[in-house]
Amino acid sequence: MTKSDLIERLTSKHFQLSVKEVEDSVKETLMLMTNSLASGDRIEVRGFGSFSLHYRAPRVGRNPKTGDKVELGGKYVPHFKPGKALRERVNALNT
Amino acid sequence: MALTKAEIAAHLSEEIGLSKREAKEFVESFFEEIKSTLEAGSPVKISGFGGFELKDKGERPGRNPKTGEDIPIEARRVVTFKAGQKLKELVEESLPDTPNK
């Protein structure tokens, strides 16, 4: 499923909303989520999961082509931990 | 402070002009659509944000850390998230390169 599939499905589910309102709401929701992580805040959605930031320490990497050493600074990367309901539902069909 | 469904709904009502009830229902179904797609075994790819994928893990030997008893960990299907390029860049650019929390 892509973002446009998601917009389509939400439009057919929410008759009271126009396509434009659904589109804007999807974009706004994703923007809020992105901004939240970019400002160092977590996202917590009950039943779905939580997004947080994991720190990666600075390290010396290598250019795979030339083999040269490259100093890589520390950084934060987004991390998702599925919630209980999502974990159970995804695994239910498998077992 | 963590972003929650209630906060997203409040923003949608202010920014897009949905009623409080519409905003709340919208946020619920936004996450429900992603969940049911994953439940049905299909990945979800949101350009700019990231993708949710499914991985089938085989059974592996495990142990109860309290009792030391050997217990096999059953085969299972799990969700993994891969942040998109844009999200990764925004996070990297706007946060310090030293740990602060």
N, CA and C atoms of all chains as a GROMACS GRO file, in nm:
protein
  588
    1MET      N    1   0.084  -0.119   0.000
    1MET     CA    2   0.000   0.000   0.000
    1MET      C    3   0.088   0.125   0.000
    2THR      N    4   0.056   0.218  -0.086
    2THR     CA    5   0.132   0.343  -0.094
    2THR      C    6   0.049   0.457  -0.034
    3LYS      N    7   0.110   0.576  -0.030
    3LYS     CA    8   0.037   0.690   0.027
    3LYS      C    9  -0.092   0.717  -0.051
    4SER      N   10  -0.087   0.705  -0.185
    4SER     CA   11  -0.209   0.733  -0.261
    4SER      C   12  -0.315   0.625  -0.240
    5ASP      N   13  -0.273   0.499  -0.221
    5ASP     CA   14  -0.371   0.393  -0.188
    5ASP      C   15  -0.438   0.425  -0.055
    6LEU      N   16  -0.355   0.471   0.039
    6LEU     CA   17  -0.406   0.502   0.173
    6LEU      C   18  -0.511   0.614   0.163
    7ILE      N   19  -0.480   0.717   0.084
    7ILE     CA   20  -0.573   0.828   0.067
    7ILE      C   21  -0.704   0.778   0.006
    8GLU      N   22  -0.692   0.689  -0.094
    8GLU     CA   23  -0.810   0.634  -0.160
    8GLU      C   24  -0.899   0.556  -0.062
    9ARG      N   25  -0.835   0.470   0.017
    9ARG     CA   26  -0.911   0.389   0.112
    9ARG      C   27  -0.977   0.474   0.219
   10LEU      N   28  -0.906   0.576   0.265
   10LEU     CA   29  -0.963   0.662   0.368
   10LEU      C   30  -1.078   0.745   0.312
   11THR      N   31  -1.068   0.781   0.184
   11THR     CA   32  -1.175   0.858   0.121
   11THR      C   33  -1.302   0.774   0.113
   12SER      N   34  -1.287   0.646   0.080
   12SER     CA   35  -1.407   0.563   0.067
   12SER      C   36  -1.463   0.525   0.204
   13LYS      N   37  -1.384   0.542   0.307
   13LYS     CA   38  -1.430   0.508   0.442
   13LYS      C   39  -1.497   0.628   0.509
   14HIS      N   40  -1.453   0.747   0.472
   14HIS     CA   41  -1.506   0.868   0.537
   14HIS      C   42  -1.585   0.951   0.436
   15PHE      N   43  -1.713   0.910   0.416
   15PHE     CA   44  -1.797   0.977   0.316
   15PHE      C   45  -1.815   1.125   0.344
   16GLN      N   46  -1.810   1.160   0.472
   16GLN     CA   47  -1.839   1.300   0.508
   16GLN      C   48  -1.723   1.393   0.473
   17LEU      N   49  -1.605   1.334   0.442
   17LEU     CA   50  -1.490   1.418   0.408
   17LEU      C   51  -1.466   1.420   0.258
   18SER      N   52  -1.424   1.536   0.206
   18SER     CA   53  -1.392   1.545   0.064
   18SER      C   54  -1.255   1.482   0.039
   19VAL      N   55  -1.227   1.450  -0.088
   19VAL     CA   56  -1.097   1.393  -0.123
   19VAL      C   57  -0.986   1.488  -0.077
   20LYS      N   58  -1.010   1.617  -0.096
   20LYS     CA   59  -0.909   1.716  -0.059
   20LYS      C   60  -0.884   1.716   0.091
   21GLU      N   61  -0.992   1.705   0.169
   21GLU     CA   62  -0.976   1.703   0.314
   21GLU      C   63  -0.897   1.581   0.359
   22VAL      N   64  -0.926   1.466   0.295
   22VAL     CA   65  -0.854   1.343   0.330
   22VAL      C   66  -0.705   1.358   0.292
   23GLU      N   67  -0.681   1.407   0.172
   23GLU     CA   68  -0.543   1.427   0.125
   23GLU      C   69  -0.466   1.518   0.219
   24ASP      N   70  -0.527   1.632   0.251
   24ASP     CA   71  -0.463   1.729   0.340
   24ASP      C   72  -0.439   1.668   0.478
   25SER      N   73  -0.535   1.589   0.526
   25SER     CA   74  -0.523   1.531   0.660
   25SER      C   75  -0.411   1.428   0.663
   26VAL      N   76  -0.398   1.347   0.556
   26VAL     CA   77  -0.290   1.248   0.551
   26VAL      C   78  -0.156   1.320   0.550
   27LYS      N   79  -0.145   1.425   0.467
   27LYS     CA   80  -0.018   1.498   0.460
   27LYS      C   81   0.015   1.566   0.591
   28GLU      N   82  -0.086   1.626   0.652
   28GLU     CA   83  -0.066   1.695   0.780
   28GLU      C   84  -0.022   1.596   0.889
   29THR      N   85  -0.087   1.478   0.890
   29THR     CA   86  -0.052   1.376   0.990
   29THR      C   87   0.094   1.334   0.973
   30LEU      N   88   0.136   1.309   0.849
   30LEU     CA   89   0.274   1.265   0.824
   30LEU      C   90   0.372   1.377   0.856
   31MET      N   91   0.330   1.502   0.831
   31MET     CA   92   0.418   1.613   0.861
   31MET      C   93   0.436   1.628   1.012
   32LEU      N   94   0.327   1.612   1.087
   32LEU     CA   95   0.335   1.620   1.232
   32LEU      C   96   0.428   1.512   1.287
   33MET      N   97   0.416   1.391   1.231
   33MET     CA   98   0.498   1.279   1.277
   33MET      C   99   0.645   1.307   1.246
   34THR      N  100   0.672   1.354   1.124
   34THR     CA  101   0.809   1.385   1.085
   34THR      C  102   0.869   1.495   1.173
   35ASN      N  103   0.791   1.605   1.192
   35ASN     CA  104   0.841   1.716   1.273
   35ASN      C  105   0.865   1.676   1.416
   36SER      N  106   0.779   1.588   1.466
   36SER     CA  107   0.794   1.543   1.604
   36SER      C  108   0.930   1.474   1.622
   37LEU      N  109   0.960   1.382   1.531
   37LEU     CA  110   1.089   1.311   1.540
   37LEU      C  111   1.206   1.406   1.514
   38ALA      N  112   1.189   1.496   1.418
   38ALA     CA  113   1.298   1.589   1.386
   38ALA      C  114   1.326   1.684   1.501
   39SER      N  115   1.227   1.705   1.589
   39SER     CA  116   1.257   1.792   1.704
   39SER      C  117   1.292   1.710   1.827
   40GLY      N  118   1.316   1.581   1.807
   40GLY     CA  119   1.365   1.497   1.916
   40GLY      C  120   1.257   1.435   2.002
   41ASP      N  121   1.130   1.448   1.960
   41ASP     CA  122   1.020   1.392   2.039
   41ASP      C  123   0.974   1.257   1.986
   42ARG      N  124   0.925   1.174   2.077
   42ARG     CA  125   0.871   1.044   2.041
   42ARG      C  126   0.731   1.056   1.983
   43ILE      N  127   0.683   0.948   1.920
   43ILE     CA  128   0.544   0.940   1.877
   43ILE      C  129   0.489   0.814   1.943
   44GLU      N  130   0.374   0.827   2.010
   44GLU     CA  131   0.316   0.710   2.076
   44GLU      C  132   0.172   0.691   2.033
   45VAL      N  133   0.147   0.583   1.958
   45VAL     CA  134   0.012   0.554   1.912
   45VAL      C  135  -0.032   0.421   1.969
   46ARG      N  136  -0.126   0.428   2.064
   46ARG     CA  137  -0.168   0.304   2.131
   46ARG      C  138  -0.223   0.204   2.032
   47GLY      N  139  -0.178   0.078   2.046
   47GLY     CA  140  -0.229  -0.028   1.958
   47GLY      C  141  -0.150  -0.038   1.828
   48PHE      N  142  -0.084   0.071   1.791
   48PHE     CA  143  -0.007   0.070   1.667
   48PHE      C  144   0.142   0.053   1.698
   49GLY      N  145   0.195   0.146   1.775
   49GLY     CA  146   0.336   0.135   1.811
   49GLY      C  147   0.393   0.271   1.844
   50SER      N  148   0.522   0.275   1.870
   50SER     CA  149   0.586   0.402   1.902
   50SER      C  150   0.711   0.422   1.817
   51PHE      N  151   0.735   0.548   1.785
   51PHE     CA  152   0.855   0.586   1.712
   51PHE      C  153   0.944   0.662   1.810
   52SER      N  154   1.071   0.627   1.811
   52SER     CA  155   1.162   0.700   1.897
   52SER      C  156   1.292   0.718   1.820
   53LEU      N  157   1.392   0.777   1.886
   53LEU     CA  158   1.519   0.800   1.820
   53LEU      C  159   1.627   0.718   1.887
   54HIS      N  160   1.709   0.655   1.808
   54HIS     CA  161   1.822   0.580   1.861
   54HIS      C  162   1.950   0.652   1.821
   55TYR      N  163   2.041   0.659   1.918
   55TYR     CA  164   2.166   0.729   1.890
   55TYR      C  165   2.268   0.633   1.831
   56ARG      N  166   2.336   0.678   1.729
   56ARG     CA  167   2.447   0.601   1.671
   56ARG      C  168   2.576   0.676   1.703
   57ALA      N  169   2.667   0.610   1.773
   57ALA     CA  170   2.792   0.674   1.814
   57ALA      C  171   2.880   0.705   1.692
   58PRO      N  172   2.969   0.804   1.705
   58PRO     CA  173   3.061   0.833   1.595
   58PRO      C  174   3.150   0.711   1.568
   59ARG      N  175   3.188   0.691   1.446
   59ARG     CA  176   3.275   0.578   1.416
   59ARG      C  177   3.361   0.610   1.294
   60VAL      N  178   3.462   0.528   1.276
   60VAL     CA  179   3.545   0.544   1.157
   60VAL      C  180   3.497   0.444   1.055
   61GLY      N  181   3.446   0.493   0.945
   61GLY     CA  182   3.397   0.406   0.840
   61GLY      C  183   3.499   0.398   0.728
   62ARG      N  184   3.464   0.325   0.628
   62ARG     CA  185   3.554   0.317   0.514
   62ARG      C  186   3.478   0.338   0.386
   63ASN      N  187   3.541   0.406   0.294
   63ASN     CA  188   3.485   0.419   0.160
   63ASN      C  189   3.499   0.282   0.094
   64PRO      N  190   3.387   0.217   0.063
   64PRO     CA  191   3.395   0.080   0.012
   64PRO      C  192   3.470   0.071  -0.122
   65LYS      N  193   3.473   0.180  -0.197
   65LYS     CA  194   3.542   0.177  -0.327
   65LYS      C  195   3.692   0.188  -0.312
   66THR      N  196   3.735   0.287  -0.233
   66THR     CA  197   3.878   0.316  -0.225
   66THR      C  198   3.944   0.255  -0.102
   67GLY      N  199   3.863   0.217   0.000
   67GLY     CA  200   3.921   0.162   0.122
   67GLY      C  201   3.971   0.271   0.216
   68ASP      N  202   3.955   0.399   0.177
   68ASP     CA  203   3.998   0.509   0.263
   68ASP      C  204   3.915   0.518   0.390
   69LYS      N  205   3.979   0.557   0.499
   69LYS     CA  206   3.906   0.578   0.624
   69LYS      C  207   3.825   0.706   0.616
   70VAL      N  208   3.704   0.703   0.672
   70VAL     CA  209   3.619   0.822   0.675
   70VAL      C  210   3.566   0.838   0.817
   71GLU      N  211   3.585   0.957   0.875
   71GLU     CA  212   3.532   0.984   1.009
   71GLU      C  213   3.383   1.009   0.996
   72LEU      N  214   3.302   0.929   1.067
   72LEU     CA  215   3.158   0.951   1.064
   72LEU      C  216   3.113   1.001   1.200
   73GLY      N  217   3.040   1.113   1.201
   73GLY     CA  218   2.994   1.172   1.326
   73GLY      C  219   2.882   1.089   1.387
   74GLY      N  220   2.849   1.116   1.512
   74GLY     CA  221   2.735   1.050   1.575
   74GLY      C  222   2.606   1.104   1.514
   75LYS      N  223   2.498   1.028   1.524
   75LYS     CA  224   2.371   1.077   1.470
   75LYS      C  225   2.254   1.005   1.535
   76TYR      N  226   2.136   1.064   1.518
   76TYR     CA  227   2.014   0.999   1.563
   76TYR      C  228   1.943   0.936   1.444
   77VAL      N  229   1.888   0.818   1.464
   77VAL     CA  230   1.809   0.754   1.358
   77VAL      C  231   1.671   0.716   1.413
   78PRO      N  232   1.565   0.729   1.330
   78PRO     CA  233   1.430   0.693   1.374
   78PRO      C  234   1.417   0.542   1.395
   79HIS      N  235   1.342   0.504   1.499
   79HIS     CA  236   1.321   0.363   1.528
   79HIS      C  237   1.174   0.340   1.557
   80PHE      N  238   1.118   0.230   1.506
   80PHE     CA  239   0.976   0.198   1.531
   80PHE      C  240   0.965   0.070   1.611
   81LYS      N  241   0.884   0.075   1.716
   81LYS     CA  242   0.858  -0.046   1.794
   81LYS      C  243   0.709  -0.074   1.783
   82PRO      N  244   0.671  -0.186   1.717
   82PRO     CA  245   0.529  -0.217   1.701
   82PRO      C  246   0.462  -0.236   1.837
   83GLY      N  247   0.337  -0.190   1.847
   83GLY     CA  248   0.260  -0.209   1.969
   83GLY      C  249   0.206  -0.350   1.979
   84LYS      N  250   0.149  -0.381   2.095
   84LYS     CA  251   0.103  -0.517   2.121
   84LYS      C  252  -0.002  -0.562   2.019
   85ALA      N  253  -0.102  -0.476   1.996
   85ALA     CA  254  -0.212  -0.513   1.905
   85ALA      C  255  -0.158  -0.540   1.764
   86LEU      N  256  -0.069  -0.455   1.717
   86LEU     CA  257  -0.013  -0.475   1.583
   86LEU      C  258   0.069  -0.604   1.577
   87ARG      N  259   0.152  -0.625   1.679
   87ARG     CA  260   0.233  -0.748   1.683
   87ARG      C  261   0.146  -0.871   1.675
   88GLU      N  262   0.038  -0.871   1.756
   88GLU     CA  263  -0.049  -0.988   1.760
   88GLU      C  264  -0.126  -1.008   1.630
   89ARG      N  265  -0.175  -0.899   1.574
   89ARG     CA  266  -0.254  -0.912   1.452
   89ARG      C  267  -0.170  -0.958   1.333
   90VAL      N  268  -0.048  -0.908   1.325
   90VAL     CA  269   0.039  -0.945   1.214
   90VAL      C  270   0.079  -1.092   1.222
   91ASN      N  271   0.092  -1.139   1.344
   91ASN     CA  272   0.138  -1.276   1.364
   91ASN      C  273   0.024  -1.377   1.363
   92ALA      N  274  -0.100  -1.329   1.378
   92ALA     CA  275  -0.214  -1.420   1.393
   92ALA      C  276  -0.235  -1.511   1.273
   93LEU      N  277  -0.221  -1.455   1.153
   93LEU     CA  278  -0.246  -1.534   1.032
   93LEU      C  279  -0.134  -1.634   1.006
   94ASN      N  280  -0.022  -1.609   1.070
   94ASN     CA  281   0.096  -1.690   1.047
   94ASN      C  282   0.093  -1.819   1.127
   95THR      N  283   0.025  -1.814   1.243
   95THR     CA  284   0.028  -1.929   1.333
   95THR      C  285  -0.098  -2.013   1.322
   96MET      N  286   0.779   1.638   2.456
   96MET     CA  287   0.655   1.563   2.480
   96MET      C  288   0.621   1.475   2.360
   97ALA      N  289   0.572   1.358   2.387
   97ALA     CA  290   0.543   1.264   2.278
   97ALA      C  291   0.418   1.305   2.200
   98LEU      N  292   0.421   1.281   2.070
   98LEU     CA  293   0.305   1.305   1.984
   98LEU      C  294   0.208   1.188   1.999
   99THR      N  295   0.080   1.217   2.021
   99THR     CA  296  -0.021   1.112   2.038
   99THR      C  297  -0.135   1.131   1.938
  100LYS      N  298  -0.228   1.033   1.935
  100LYS     CA  299  -0.343   1.044   1.846
  100LYS      C  300  -0.427   1.167   1.878
  101ALA      N  301  -0.443   1.194   2.007
  101ALA     CA  302  -0.524   1.309   2.049
  101ALA      C  303  -0.465   1.439   1.994
  102GLU      N  304  -0.332   1.448   1.999
  102GLU     CA  305  -0.266   1.569   1.951
  102GLU      C  306  -0.279   1.583   1.800
  103ILE      N  307  -0.264   1.471   1.728
  103ILE     CA  308  -0.278   1.476   1.582
  103ILE      C  309  -0.419   1.522   1.548
  104ALA      N  310  -0.519   1.464   1.617
  104ALA     CA  311  -0.659   1.500   1.591
  104ALA      C  312  -0.682   1.649   1.616
  105ALA      N  313  -0.627   1.700   1.723
  105ALA     CA  314  -0.645   1.843   1.755
  105ALA      C  315  -0.588   1.931   1.643
  106HIS      N  316  -0.472   1.893   1.590
  106HIS     CA  317  -0.410   1.968   1.480
  106HIS      C  318  -0.496   1.963   1.355
  107LEU      N  319  -0.550   1.845   1.322
  107LEU     CA  320  -0.630   1.830   1.200
  107LEU      C  321  -0.754   1.917   1.209
  108SER      N  322  -0.810   1.924   1.328
  108SER     CA  323  -0.928   2.003   1.346
  108SER      C  324  -0.895   2.152   1.329
  109GLU      N  325  -0.781   2.194   1.380
  109GLU     CA  326  -0.740   2.334   1.365
  109GLU      C  327  -0.696   2.368   1.223
  110GLU      N  328  -0.609   2.283   1.166
  110GLU     CA  329  -0.547   2.316   1.037
  110GLU      C  330  -0.635   2.286   0.917
  111ILE      N  331  -0.706   2.172   0.920
  111ILE     CA  332  -0.785   2.132   0.803
  111ILE      C  333  -0.932   2.171   0.821
  112GLY      N  334  -0.971   2.194   0.945
  112GLY     CA  335  -1.110   2.232   0.970
  112GLY      C  336  -1.205   2.115   0.986
  113LEU      N  337  -1.153   1.996   1.017
  113LEU     CA  338  -1.243   1.883   1.045
  113LEU      C  339  -1.306   1.908   1.182
  114SER      N  340  -1.427   1.854   1.201
  114SER     CA  341  -1.487   1.863   1.333
  114SER      C  342  -1.406   1.776   1.427
  115LYS      N  343  -1.423   1.796   1.557
  115LYS     CA  344  -1.344   1.716   1.652
  115LYS      C  345  -1.368   1.567   1.632
  116ARG      N  346  -1.496   1.534   1.608
  116ARG     CA  347  -1.531   1.394   1.591
  116ARG      C  348  -1.469   1.337   1.462
  117GLU      N  349  -1.481   1.414   1.354
  117GLU     CA  350  -1.423   1.370   1.226
  117GLU      C  351  -1.272   1.348   1.238
  118ALA      N  352  -1.205   1.442   1.306
  118ALA     CA  353  -1.061   1.434   1.322
  118ALA      C  354  -1.022   1.310   1.401
  119LYS      N  355  -1.098   1.282   1.506
  119LYS     CA  356  -1.068   1.167   1.590
  119LYS      C  357  -1.087   1.038   1.510
  120GLU      N  358  -1.198   1.032   1.436
  120GLU     CA  359  -1.225   0.912   1.354
  120GLU      C  360  -1.122   0.896   1.244
  121PHE      N  361  -1.082   1.008   1.186
  121PHE     CA  362  -0.982   1.002   1.079
  121PHE      C  363  -0.851   0.943   1.130
  122VAL      N  364  -0.804   0.993   1.243
  122VAL     CA  365  -0.675   0.946   1.298
  122VAL      C  366  -0.683   0.797   1.331
  123GLU      N  367  -0.798   0.755   1.387
  123GLU     CA  368  -0.816   0.612   1.415
  123GLU      C  369  -0.803   0.531   1.288
  124SER      N  370  -0.874   0.573   1.182
  124SER     CA  371  -0.870   0.489   1.062
  124SER      C  372  -0.739   0.501   0.986
  125PHE      N  373  -0.669   0.612   1.002
  125PHE     CA  374  -0.538   0.625   0.941
  125PHE      C  375  -0.447   0.510   0.988
  126PHE      N  376  -0.440   0.491   1.119
  126PHE     CA  377  -0.353   0.384   1.172
  126PHE      C  378  -0.414   0.246   1.151
  127GLU      N  379  -0.549   0.239   1.154
  127GLU     CA  380  -0.616   0.111   1.133
  127GLU      C  381  -0.591   0.058   0.991
  128GLU      N  382  -0.593   0.147   0.892
  128GLU     CA  383  -0.567   0.104   0.753
  128GLU      C  384  -0.427   0.043   0.740
  129ILE      N  385  -0.330   0.108   0.804
  129ILE     CA  386  -0.193   0.056   0.798
  129ILE      C  387  -0.186  -0.080   0.867
  130LYS      N  388  -0.252  -0.088   0.984
  130LYS     CA  389  -0.250  -0.216   1.057
  130LYS      C  390  -0.314  -0.328   0.977
  131SER      N  391  -0.433  -0.301   0.917
  131SER     CA  392  -0.501  -0.412   0.850
  131SER      C  393  -0.428  -0.452   0.722
  132THR      N  394  -0.360  -0.357   0.659
  132THR     CA  395  -0.281  -0.391   0.541
  132THR      C  396  -0.166  -0.485   0.581
  133LEU      N  397  -0.099  -0.450   0.690
  133LEU     CA  398   0.011  -0.535   0.739
  133LEU      C  399  -0.041  -0.670   0.786
  134GLU      N  400  -0.157  -0.666   0.851
  134GLU     CA  401  -0.218  -0.791   0.899
  134GLU      C  402  -0.245  -0.885   0.782
  135ALA      N  403  -0.286  -0.827   0.668
  135ALA     CA  404  -0.315  -0.908   0.549
  135ALA      C  405  -0.187  -0.952   0.478
  136GLY      N  406  -0.073  -0.910   0.530
  136GLY     CA  407   0.053  -0.958   0.473
  136GLY      C  408   0.116  -0.868   0.370
  137SER      N  409   0.061  -0.745   0.351
  137SER     CA  410   0.119  -0.655   0.251
  137SER      C  411   0.198  -0.543   0.318
  138PRO      N  412   0.311  -0.506   0.257
  138PRO     CA  413   0.390  -0.395   0.312
  138PRO      C  414   0.322  -0.261   0.286
  139VAL      N  415   0.361  -0.160   0.361
  139VAL     CA  416   0.308  -0.025   0.346
  139VAL      C  417   0.424   0.069   0.321
  140LYS      N  418   0.414   0.147   0.212
  140LYS     CA  419   0.524   0.236   0.178
  140LYS      C  420   0.474   0.380   0.167
  141ILE      N  421   0.518   0.463   0.260
  141ILE     CA  422   0.473   0.602   0.261
  141ILE      C  423   0.592   0.688   0.218
  142SER      N  424   0.587   0.740   0.095
  142SER     CA  425   0.702   0.809   0.042
  142SER      C  426   0.734   0.932   0.127
  143GLY      N  427   0.863   0.953   0.153
  143GLY     CA  428   0.907   1.065   0.235
  143GLY      C  429   0.914   1.030   0.381
  144PHE      N  430   0.827   0.940   0.426
  144PHE     CA  431   0.827   0.903   0.568
  144PHE      C  432   0.901   0.772   0.592
  145GLY      N  433   0.852   0.666   0.530
  145GLY     CA  434   0.920   0.537   0.548
  145GLY      C  435   0.831   0.421   0.511
  146GLY      N  436   0.883   0.302   0.527
  146GLY     CA  437   0.807   0.184   0.489
  146GLY      C  438   0.798   0.083   0.602
  147PHE      N  439   0.682   0.017   0.610
  147PHE     CA  440   0.662  -0.091   0.707
  147PHE      C  441   0.668  -0.221   0.629
  148GLU      N  442   0.757  -0.309   0.671
  148GLU     CA  443   0.772  -0.436   0.602
  148GLU      C  444   0.746  -0.551   0.698
  149LEU      N  445   0.726  -0.671   0.639
  149LEU     CA  446   0.699  -0.790   0.721
  149LEU      C  447   0.815  -0.885   0.706
  150LYS      N  448   0.855  -0.944   0.817
  150LYS     CA  449   0.962  -1.042   0.811
  150LYS      C  450   0.916  -1.169   0.880
  151ASP      N  451   0.938  -1.282   0.814
  151ASP     CA  452   0.907  -1.410   0.878
  151ASP      C  453   1.032  -1.464   0.945
  152LYS      N  454   1.021  -1.481   1.076
  152LYS     CA  455   1.135  -1.530   1.153
  152LYS      C  456   1.116  -1.678   1.182
  153GLY      N  457   1.220  -1.756   1.164
  153GLY     CA  458   1.211  -1.897   1.193
  153GLY      C  459   1.218  -1.925   1.342
  154GLU      N  460   1.187  -2.045   1.380
  154GLU     CA  461   1.199  -2.082   1.521
  154GLU      C  462   1.347  -2.080   1.560
  155ARG      N  463   1.375  -2.037   1.684
  155ARG     CA  464   1.514  -2.042   1.730
  155ARG      C  465   1.517  -2.077   1.877
  156PRO      N  466   1.628  -2.136   1.920
  156PRO     CA  467   1.633  -2.175   2.062
  156PRO      C  468   1.640  -2.051   2.150
  157GLY      N  469   1.564  -2.052   2.258
  157GLY     CA  470   1.567  -1.942   2.353
  157GLY      C  471   1.581  -1.997   2.493
  158ARG      N  472   1.582  -1.906   2.588
  158ARG     CA  473   1.598  -1.951   2.726
  158ARG      C  474   1.523  -1.855   2.817
  159ASN      N  475   1.460  -1.908   2.919
  159ASN     CA  476   1.401  -1.824   3.021
  159ASN      C  477   1.514  -1.765   3.105
  160PRO      N  478   1.531  -1.631   3.098
  160PRO     CA  479   1.648  -1.573   3.166
  160PRO      C  480   1.641  -1.588   3.318
  161LYS      N  481   1.522  -1.606   3.372
  161LYS     CA  482   1.509  -1.620   3.517
  161LYS      C  483   1.546  -1.760   3.563
  162THR      N  484   1.492  -1.861   3.493
  162THR     CA  485   1.510  -1.997   3.540
  162THR      C  486   1.623  -2.070   3.466
  163GLY      N  487   1.665  -2.014   3.352
  163GLY     CA  488   1.769  -2.080   3.275
  163GLY      C  489   1.718  -2.196   3.193
  164GLU      N  490   1.586  -2.213   3.195
  164GLU     CA  491   1.522  -2.325   3.125
  164GLU      C  492   1.525  -2.301   2.973
  165ASP      N  493   1.552  -2.402   2.894
  165ASP     CA  494   1.551  -2.389   2.747
  165ASP      C  495   1.408  -2.390   2.695
  166ILE      N  496   1.371  -2.288   2.622
  166ILE     CA  497   1.238  -2.282   2.561
  166ILE      C  498   1.255  -2.236   2.417
  167PRO      N  499   1.202  -2.311   2.320
  167PRO     CA  500   1.215  -2.264   2.182
  167PRO      C  501   1.131  -2.139   2.160
  168ILE      N  502   1.185  -2.042   2.084
  168ILE     CA  503   1.108  -1.924   2.045
  168ILE      C  504   1.042  -1.958   1.912
  169GLU      N  505   0.908  -1.954   1.911
  169GLU     CA  506   0.833  -2.000   1.793
  169GLU      C  507   0.857  -1.912   1.671
  170ALA      N  508   0.837  -1.971   1.555
  170ALA     CA  509   0.843  -1.895   1.431
  170ALA      C  510   0.735  -1.788   1.436
  171ARG      N  511   0.765  -1.668   1.388
  171ARG     CA  512   0.664  -1.564   1.392
  171ARG      C  513   0.686  -1.462   1.282
  172ARG      N  514   0.583  -1.382   1.260
  172ARG     CA  515   0.593  -1.275   1.161
  172ARG      C  516   0.599  -1.142   1.235
  173VAL      N  517   0.697  -1.060   1.200
  173VAL     CA  518   0.713  -0.932   1.268
  173VAL      C  519   0.714  -0.815   1.169
  174VAL      N  520   0.680  -0.697   1.222
  174VAL     CA  521   0.681  -0.575   1.142
  174VAL      C  522   0.813  -0.502   1.162
  175THR      N  523   0.876  -0.458   1.053
  175THR     CA  524   0.994  -0.374   1.068
  175THR      C  525   0.967  -0.242   0.996
  176PHE      N  526   1.029  -0.137   1.044
  176PHE     CA  527   1.012  -0.004   0.984
  176PHE      C  528   1.146   0.044   0.932
  177LYS      N  529   1.145   0.093   0.809
  177LYS     CA  530   1.266   0.153   0.754
  177LYS      C  531   1.236   0.299   0.724
  178ALA      N  532   1.303   0.387   0.792
  178ALA     CA  533   1.278   0.530   0.771
  178ALA      C  534   1.315   0.569   0.629
  179GLY      N  535   1.237   0.657   0.569
  179GLY     CA  536   1.265   0.706   0.435
  179GLY      C  537   1.380   0.804   0.436
  180GLN      N  538   1.435   0.829   0.316
  180GLN     CA  539   1.551   0.918   0.303
  180GLN      C  540   1.523   1.055   0.363
  181LYS      N  541   1.406   1.110   0.332
  181LYS     CA  542   1.374   1.246   0.376
  181LYS      C  543   1.365   1.252   0.529
  182LEU      N  544   1.299   1.154   0.589
  182LEU     CA  545   1.287   1.153   0.735
  182LEU      C  546   1.424   1.139   0.801
  183LYS      N  547   1.505   1.049   0.748
  183LYS     CA  548   1.639   1.028   0.803
  183LYS      C  549   1.720   1.158   0.798
  184GLU      N  550   1.714   1.224   0.683
  184GLU     CA  551   1.791   1.348   0.666
  184GLU      C  552   1.744   1.456   0.762
  185LEU      N  553   1.612   1.471   0.773
  185LEU     CA  554   1.558   1.575   0.861
  185LEU      C  555   1.600   1.551   1.005
  186VAL      N  556   1.594   1.425   1.048
  186VAL     CA  557   1.631   1.391   1.186
  186VAL      C  558   1.780   1.416   1.207
  187GLU      N  559   1.860   1.375   1.109
  187GLU     CA  560   2.004   1.391   1.122
  187GLU      C  561   2.045   1.537   1.126
  188GLU      N  562   1.980   1.619   1.039
  188GLU     CA  563   2.017   1.760   1.030
  188GLU      C  564   1.974   1.840   1.152
  189SER      N  565   1.857   1.804   1.207
  189SER     CA  566   1.805   1.893   1.312
  189SER      C  567   1.844   1.851   1.453
  190LEU      N  568   1.897   1.731   1.469
  190LEU     CA  569   1.935   1.690   1.605
  190LEU      C  570   2.087   1.694   1.622
  191PRO      N  571   2.133   1.718   1.746
  191PRO     CA  572   2.277   1.726   1.771
  191PRO      C  573   2.346   1.593   1.742
  192ASP      N  574   2.476   1.598   1.713
  192ASP     CA  575   2.545   1.472   1.684
  192ASP      C  576   2.608   1.410   1.808
  193THR      N  577   2.569   1.464   1.924
  193THR     CA  578   2.610   1.401   2.050
  193THR      C  579   2.485   1.360   2.125
  194PRO      N  580   2.489   1.251   2.202
  194PRO     CA  581   2.367   1.205   2.270
  194PRO      C  582   2.327   1.306   2.377
  195ASN      N  583   2.198   1.340   2.382
  195ASN     CA  584   2.154   1.436   2.483
  195ASN      C  585   2.041   1.387   2.571
  196LYS      N  586   1.990   1.266   2.544
  196LYS     CA  587   1.890   1.213   2.637
  196LYS      C  588   1.913   1.065   2.658
   0.00000   0.00000   0.00000
